[in-house]
Amino acid sequence: MGEREGGPVSGRGAGGKATEAEELRRAKLLGETATAPWRELQRFFAQGVVVWVAPGLDLLEVGLAMSGDRADLFRAWLDSGQAALATDEQARAWLEADAHLWTLVIRPWILVQEMAPGTAQS
C-alpha cells in the first residue's frame, strides 16, 4: 500500500487492526507525503522544526503518533535514535548530495526521511 516504490511505508504498526478514523487519518497523511529537495527545507531546519526519521521506520506511523495521542510511542523512537531533530551534520550531507527527501508536515514539525537508493526523484 506504499505510495511508490522506495516511498513511505503505509502498513499498520504492531497495534493490529486500525479503526476507521485511524484509516482516514492514515489516508489523509499518505496524500500529504511528498518529496522535496533539501535546499527547499533548509529554512525549516534553521527554525529547528525538522525531524529526521530513520529509513526503516514507517514515516506515516511517526506522523500518526505525532498527530494523535501517542506521545509514548514517539518518545520510544526518540530514545532509540530512530527519530531525532535533524543535525548540522545531516544538513550538510544532504546539501552536498543535493538530496531529495520524503516529507510529511505535522505542524509545527516537518518529518523527513531519506529516499531509498535508486528511488526516482519527483
Number of C-alpha atoms within 10 A of each C-alpha: 9 12 13 10 13 16 22 27 19 17 12 15 11 6 6 7 10 12 9 9 9 14 13 12 17 20 13 12 20 20 11 13 19 17 19 16 17 23 14 10 18 16 12 13 19 11 9 15 19 23 20 22 24 16 18 11 15 19 26 26 20 20 21 18 16 19 15 11 10 12 12 11 14 20 16 12 17 14 11 10 12 16 22 18 18 17 14 11 9 12 18 13 13 18 15 11 10 12 17 24 22 22 26 24 18 16 10 10 18 19 27 28 23 19 20 15 7 8 12 13 12 8
